[in-house]
Amino acid sequence: MEELQQLAMHIVESARKSGATAADCVIHEGNEFSTTIRCGEVEQLKEAGAKSLGLRVFLDHRTASTYTSDFSRQGIERLVADAVAASQVTSEDPCAGLPEPEVVGQYPEDLDLFSEDVTHLEARSMMDLARRAEQAAFAFDPRIQNSEGSTFDAVYGRKILATSEGFLGDYRRSSCSLSVVPIAVSGPEAGGQGMQRDYWYSISRSLAGLEPPEEIGRKAAERAVRRLGARKVATCRVPVVFDQRTARSILGSLFEALSGESIYRRASFLAGKLGETVASEAVTIVDDGTLRGGFGSSPFDDEGVRTGRTIVIERGVLKSYLLNCYTARKLGLKTTGNAGRGVAGNPGVRPKNFFLEPGPESPEEIIGSVENGFYITEFMGFGFNAVTGDLSYGAAGLWIENGELAYPVQEVTIAGNLLEMLRAITQVGNDLEFRGAIAAPTLKVAEMT
């Protein structure tokens, strides 16, 4: 057994010997490198490493947690003593406890979460990638006259989880990303809106999986330039097409409403709706922790529950909420393996790879089906009430006329209800891409104001 694994097991055993009836310990070890190039010059260069651990103890149905970055013998002893002492004064909760033995385990196959190439990157190489992306943005169009910078990030680390019931899990993960934010400038003749910014980025578990920096710069610049001359539009009710980025934001709000934490508190518009139709037949939503290379994938969740695949909404019908052990017990259901935690506090509910399954049509075909409508590419000031499902946000994008993108628009306020939106989704695109734990393709809502 490796040193940190031995330490995690030692800590939970010490907690048991100190009076806890059960315990789990999580250890995080990680490194990060980040550099930002702005207008060709190095604006930021950061390198950091950290190692920390958290202990959660149970005294029958009482629970408490502590954490530390002090790995000395005295630090560990103090961590255990503090956690056990705190558990003696907390309130009893019959739903508190480790997972049931039948759900504990690990996904047996390699999920391809770690790439060695991320750990061997040199600072000069990272700065060169960021510089190339920004240079490509400037070269795309003379109207790209400034930049908020190009940033390269590399992160890699390790997670270990041990429980007093004998579970021991350990996996590594890595990721790197490259982004650029160009600023396009034009005079009053372009519509009176002289400056616009946009961005593009690529993220991958490995350096080899990133888009070329020149492609990232080109896409970012293209998006910024097409926003020049943006107009306002009069209040109207029209079809709305959400691009990948904004559709992902919508799905993030839906996850909040599906979380067991919202459901058991009756703080979600989806509470009590299992088995009911909550969306159109075009909508199937899945949470899958077993996708190879997925940004939310892991062999086990943060309670030691084996990772799996959950169909959340199937052809419009709500099939499952997303739960950790605590919220599952509160609701009288089974955990879906969605426990997530840092080193501090109790596990919450987090997405694995939560996504809207793609449909058959391309984004161009979806846009082409709209005679007069709004193609949204950015949200500002997004507001969502999970209790009612009401949402309101500022938006920018492009107006659609006769099935084509006609001109840029901005300062648009969109308001509606998420349940009504889900039921009004008429088309789902085939362009699903994962840039995080939540993903969605282009989608079309029949009408919004």
C-alpha positions in Angstrom: 0.0 0.0 0.0 1.3 3.4 -1.0 2.2 6.1 1.7 -0.8 8.4 1.3 -3.1 5.4 1.1 -1.7 4.1 4.3 -2.2 7.5 5.9 -5.8 7.7 4.9 -6.5 4.2 6.3 -4.6 5.1 9.5 -6.7 8.2 10.0 -10.0 6.4 9.8 -8.7 3.6 12.1 -7.5 6.3 14.6 -11.0 7.9 14.5 -12.6 4.5 15.3 -10.2 3.9 18.2 -11.0 7.4 19.5 -14.7 6.7 19.8 -16.2 7.3 16.3 -18.6 4.5 15.1 -17.6 5.2 11.5 -15.4 7.6 9.5 -14.1 8.5 6.1 -11.0 10.4 5.0 -10.3 12.2 1.7 -6.9 13.3 0.6 -6.4 15.8 -2.2 -3.0 16.4 -3.8 -2.6 18.7 -6.8 -0.5 21.0 -8.9 -1.4 24.0 -11.1 0.3 26.1 -13.6 -1.2 29.2 -15.2 0.1 31.8 -17.6 -1.6 34.8 -19.2 -0.2 36.6 -22.3 -1.7 40.0 -23.1 -0.8 41.9 -26.2 2.2 39.7 -26.6 3.6 40.2 -23.1 3.5 37.9 -20.1 1.0 39.4 -17.7 0.8 36.5 -15.2 2.8 33.4 -14.4 1.6 31.2 -11.5 2.6 27.9 -10.2 1.2 26.2 -7.1 1.0 22.9 -5.4 -1.2 21.8 -2.5 -1.9 18.8 -0.3 -4.8 18.6 2.2 -7.0 16.1 3.9 -10.5 16.0 5.4 -11.9 13.7 8.0 -15.6 13.0 8.5 -16.6 11.1 11.6 -19.9 9.6 12.8 -20.9 9.0 16.4 -24.0 6.9 15.8 -26.2 9.4 14.0 -24.1 12.5 14.9 -21.5 13.7 12.4 -18.7 16.2 12.2 -15.9 17.0 9.9 -12.5 18.7 10.1 -9.7 19.3 7.6 -6.0 20.2 7.6 -2.9 20.7 5.4 -0.7 19.7 8.3 0.4 16.2 7.6 2.7 15.9 10.7 1.9 13.3 13.4 0.8 16.1 15.8 -1.4 17.6 13.0 -3.1 14.3 12.3 -3.7 13.6 16.0 -5.3 17.0 16.5 -7.5 16.5 13.4 -8.9 13.2 14.7 -9.4 14.6 18.3 -11.2 17.7 17.0 -13.5 15.7 14.7 -14.5 13.2 17.4 -15.0 16.0 20.0 -17.2 18.0 17.6 -19.4 14.9 16.8 -20.3 14.6 20.5 -22.1 17.9 20.5 -23.8 17.9 17.1 -27.5 17.0 16.7 -28.6 13.5 15.8 -29.7 12.9 12.2 -31.1 9.5 11.3 -30.0 10.0 7.7 -26.4 10.5 8.5 -23.9 7.7 7.8 -21.6 6.0 5.3 -23.0 4.4 2.2 -24.8 1.0 2.4 -22.3 -1.8 1.5 -24.2 -2.9 -1.6 -23.5 0.4 -3.4 -19.9 0.8 -2.4 -17.2 0.0 -5.1 -15.3 1.3 -8.1 -15.9 1.3 -11.8 -13.6 -1.5 -13.1 -12.3 0.1 -16.3 -9.7 2.8 -16.9 -11.6 6.1 -17.5 -8.7 7.9 -19.1 -8.7 10.8 -16.6 -4.9 11.4 -16.5 -2.3 12.2 -19.1 1.4 12.4 -18.4 2.0 15.1 -21.0 0.3 17.6 -18.8 2.8 17.0 -16.0 5.8 17.5 -18.2 5.0 20.8 -19.8 7.6 23.6 -19.5 6.7 27.2 -18.7 8.2 28.4 -22.0 6.0 25.9 -24.0 2.8 27.0 -22.2 3.6 30.7 -22.8 4.2 29.9 -26.4 0.8 28.3 -26.8 -0.9 31.3 -25.2 1.0 33.7 -27.4 0.2 31.8 -30.6 -3.5 31.9 -29.8 -3.5 35.6 -29.2 -1.4 36.3 -32.3 -3.9 34.3 -34.4 -6.8 36.4 -33.0 -5.0 39.6 -34.0 -4.1 38.2 -37.4 -7.7 37.3 -38.2 -9.1 40.8 -38.8 -7.6 44.3 -38.5 -10.6 45.2 -36.4 -9.1 43.0 -33.6 -7.2 45.8 -32.0 -6.9 44.8 -28.3 -7.0 41.8 -26.1 -8.0 40.9 -22.6 -5.4 38.1 -22.8 -4.8 34.5 -23.7 -4.5 32.1 -20.8 -3.1 28.6 -20.6 -3.9 26.5 -17.5 -2.6 23.0 -16.6 -3.9 21.1 -13.6 -3.1 17.6 -12.3 -3.7 15.9 -9.1 -4.8 12.9 -7.1 -7.7 11.9 -4.9 -7.7 9.2 -2.2 -10.8 8.1 -0.2 -10.7 5.6 2.7 -13.6 4.6 4.9 -13.7 2.7 8.2 -15.7 0.0 6.4 -12.7 -1.0 4.4 -13.1 1.0 1.2 -9.9 2.4 -0.3 -10.0 4.3 -3.7 -7.3 6.3 -5.4 -7.2 7.9 -8.8 -5.4 10.7 -10.7 -6.8 13.3 -13.1 -5.4 16.0 -15.3 -6.6 18.8 -17.5 -5.3 21.7 -19.5 -7.1 24.6 -21.2 -6.3 27.4 -23.6 -8.5 30.5 -24.0 -8.3 33.9 -25.6 -10.5 37.0 -25.3 -10.0 39.4 -28.2 -11.6 42.9 -28.5 -12.9 44.1 -31.8 -13.2 47.8 -32.6 -15.0 49.7 -35.3 -16.2 53.3 -35.9 -19.7 54.8 -35.8 -20.3 53.8 -39.4 -20.6 50.1 -38.2 -23.8 50.9 -36.2 -22.6 53.0 -33.4 -21.4 50.2 -31.2 -17.6 50.6 -31.5 -16.2 47.9 -29.3 -17.1 44.2 -28.7 -15.4 41.3 -26.9 -15.9 37.6 -27.1 -13.9 34.4 -26.4 -13.2 30.9 -27.3 -11.4 28.1 -25.4 -10.5 24.5 -25.6 -10.1 22.1 -22.7 -8.9 18.5 -22.6 -7.5 15.8 -20.2 -4.3 15.9 -22.3 -2.3 18.5 -24.2 -2.7 16.4 -27.4 -6.5 16.8 -27.1 -6.5 20.6 -27.2 -7.6 22.5 -30.4 -4.6 24.1 -32.1 -3.9 27.6 -30.7 -4.4 29.1 -34.1 -7.9 27.7 -34.3 -8.8 28.9 -30.9 -7.6 32.4 -31.7 -9.4 32.4 -35.1 -12.7 31.3 -33.5 -12.5 33.9 -30.7 -11.8 36.7 -33.2 -14.5 35.6 -35.5 -17.0 35.7 -32.6 -15.9 39.2 -31.5 -16.0 40.7 -35.0 -19.5 39.4 -35.8 -20.8 41.3 -32.7 -19.7 44.7 -34.1 -22.7 47.0 -34.9 -25.0 45.2 -32.4 -28.5 46.6 -32.2 -31.3 46.5 -29.7 -34.6 44.8 -30.7 -38.2 45.6 -29.8 -40.1 43.4 -27.4 -41.5 40.4 -29.2 -42.3 36.7 -28.8 -40.2 34.6 -31.2 -38.5 31.3 -31.5 -35.2 31.2 -29.6 -32.1 29.1 -30.5 -29.5 28.6 -27.8 -25.9 27.9 -28.8 -23.8 25.3 -26.9 -22.6 27.8 -24.3 -26.0 29.2 -23.4 -27.7 25.8 -23.6 -25.1 24.6 -21.1 -26.1 27.4 -18.7 -29.8 26.4 -19.0 -28.8 22.8 -18.2 -26.8 24.0 -15.2 -30.0 25.6 -13.8 -31.9 22.4 -14.4 -29.3 20.4 -12.4 -29.9 22.7 -9.4 -33.6 21.8 -9.6 -32.9 18.1 -9.9 -30.4 18.0 -7.0 -31.6 16.0 -4.0 -30.7 18.9 -1.8 -33.3 21.0 -3.5 -35.8 18.2 -3.8 -35.9 17.1 -0.1 -36.2 20.7 1.0 -39.1 21.2 -1.4 -37.1 24.0 -2.9 -37.5 22.9 -6.5 -40.3 23.1 -9.1 -39.6 19.5 -9.9 -40.3 18.1 -6.4 -42.9 15.4 -6.5 -42.8 15.1 -10.3 -41.1 11.7 -10.7 -42.8 9.8 -13.5 -44.4 13.0 -15.0 -43.8 14.6 -18.3 -41.7 17.7 -17.7 -40.2 18.3 -21.2 -40.9 17.6 -24.8 -40.1 14.2 -26.4 -37.0 15.8 -27.9 -35.4 15.9 -24.5 -33.4 13.1 -23.0 -30.9 14.0 -20.2 -28.3 11.7 -18.8 -25.8 11.9 -15.9 -22.9 9.6 -16.7 -19.8 9.2 -14.5 -18.3 6.5 -16.7 -17.5 8.5 -19.9 -13.9 8.0 -20.9 -12.0 11.3 -20.3 -15.1 13.0 -19.0 -14.6 16.1 -16.9 -17.0 14.7 -14.3 -16.0 11.1 -14.6 -14.5 9.1 -11.7 -14.4 5.5 -10.7 -16.3 6.3 -7.5 -18.1 9.3 -6.0 -16.9 11.2 -2.9 -18.6 8.7 -0.5 -17.1 5.6 -2.2 -20.2 4.7 -4.2 -19.4 3.1 -7.5 -19.9 5.4 -10.5 -22.7 4.7 -12.9 -25.0 6.1 -15.5 -28.4 7.7 -14.6 -31.1 8.5 -17.1 -32.6 11.6 -15.6 -35.2 12.6 -18.2 -36.2 10.1 -20.9 -38.1 11.5 -23.9 -39.6 14.2 -21.7 -40.4 12.0 -18.7 -38.7 12.7 -15.3 -37.1 9.3 -14.3 -34.7 10.2 -11.5 -33.3 12.9 -9.3 -29.6 13.2 -8.6 -28.6 12.1 -5.1 -25.9 11.4 -2.6 -26.4 9.0 0.3 -27.9 11.7 2.6 -30.4 13.1 0.2 -31.4 9.6 -0.9 -32.2 8.6 2.6 -34.2 11.9 3.2 -36.3 11.0 0.1 -36.5 7.2 0.7 -34.6 6.6 -2.6 -31.3 5.1 -3.6 -28.2 7.2 -4.2 -27.2 7.9 -7.8 -23.5 8.2 -6.9 -23.5 12.0 -7.2 -21.7 12.8 -3.9 -19.1 15.6 -4.3 -16.9 17.2 -1.7 -13.7 19.1 -1.1 -11.8 18.3 2.1 -14.0 20.5 4.2 -17.6 19.8 5.2 -20.1 17.1 4.3 -20.6 15.9 0.7 -23.0 17.8 -1.5 -24.6 16.8 -4.8 -22.6 17.3 -7.9 -23.0 16.4 -11.6 -20.8 13.7 -13.1 -21.2 14.3 -16.9 -24.7 15.8 -17.0 -25.8 16.4 -20.6 -28.7 16.7 -23.0 -28.4 13.9 -25.5 -27.8 15.2 -29.1 -30.5 15.2 -31.8 -30.2 14.6 -35.5 -30.0 18.2 -36.9 -27.0 20.5 -37.3 -27.0 24.0 -35.8 -27.3 25.3 -39.3 -30.4 23.3 -39.9 -31.9 24.5 -36.7 -31.2 28.1 -37.5 -32.5 27.5 -41.0 -35.9 26.5 -39.6 -36.4 29.9 -38.0 -38.1 32.6 -40.1 -37.7 35.3 -37.5 -36.0 34.7 -34.2 -33.1 35.1 -31.8 -29.8 33.1 -31.7 -28.4 33.5 -28.2 -24.6 33.2 -27.8 -24.1 34.9 -24.4 -25.8 35.4 -21.1 -25.2 38.3 -18.7 -26.7 38.6 -15.3 -28.4 35.2 -15.4 -31.0 34.8 -12.7 -32.9 31.6 -11.8 -35.3 30.6 -9.0 -35.3 26.8 -8.5 -38.4 26.9 -6.4 -40.6 28.3 -9.2 -38.5 27.6 -12.2 -38.7 31.3 -13.2 -35.6 32.7 -15.0 -34.5 36.0 -16.3 -31.3 37.0 -18.0 -29.6 39.6 -20.2 -28.6 38.1 -23.5 -26.7 38.9 -26.7 -26.4 37.1 -30.0 -27.6 37.3 -33.6 -31.0 38.0 -35.1 -32.3 35.3 -37.5 -34.2 36.4 -40.6 -35.4 33.9 -43.2 -33.3 31.1 -41.8 -30.1 33.1 -41.8 -28.0 35.0 -39.2 -28.8 38.6 -40.2 -27.2 41.0 -37.7 -25.9 41.1 -34.1 -28.1 42.1 -31.2 -27.4 43.0 -27.6 -29.1 44.3 -24.4 -31.9 41.8 -24.8 -33.8 40.6 -21.7 -35.2 37.1 -21.8 -37.7 36.0 -19.3 -39.6 32.7 -18.9 -40.1 29.6 -16.9 -37.8 26.6 -17.1 -40.6 24.0 -17.0 -42.3 25.8 -19.9 -39.1 26.0 -21.8 -38.3 22.3 -21.4 -41.8 21.5 -22.8 -41.3 23.9 -25.7 -38.0 22.5 -26.9 -38.7 21.5 -30.5 -35.2 20.7 -31.9 -31.9 19.5 -30.4 -28.7 19.8 -32.3 -26.0 17.2 -33.1 -23.2 19.3 -31.9 -22.7 18.0 -28.3 -19.2 18.8 -27.0 -17.9 18.5 -23.4 -16.1 21.4 -22.0 -16.9 20.6 -18.4 -19.1 18.4 -16.3 -22.3 19.9 -17.8 -22.9 19.9 -21.6 -25.6 20.6 -24.1 -25.9 20.9 -27.9 -27.6 23.7 -29.7 -31.3 23.7 -28.9 -34.5 25.5 -30.1 -37.4 26.7 -28.0 -40.6 27.3 -29.9 -41.3 30.8 -28.5 -40.0 33.1 -25.8 -40.5 36.7 -24.9 
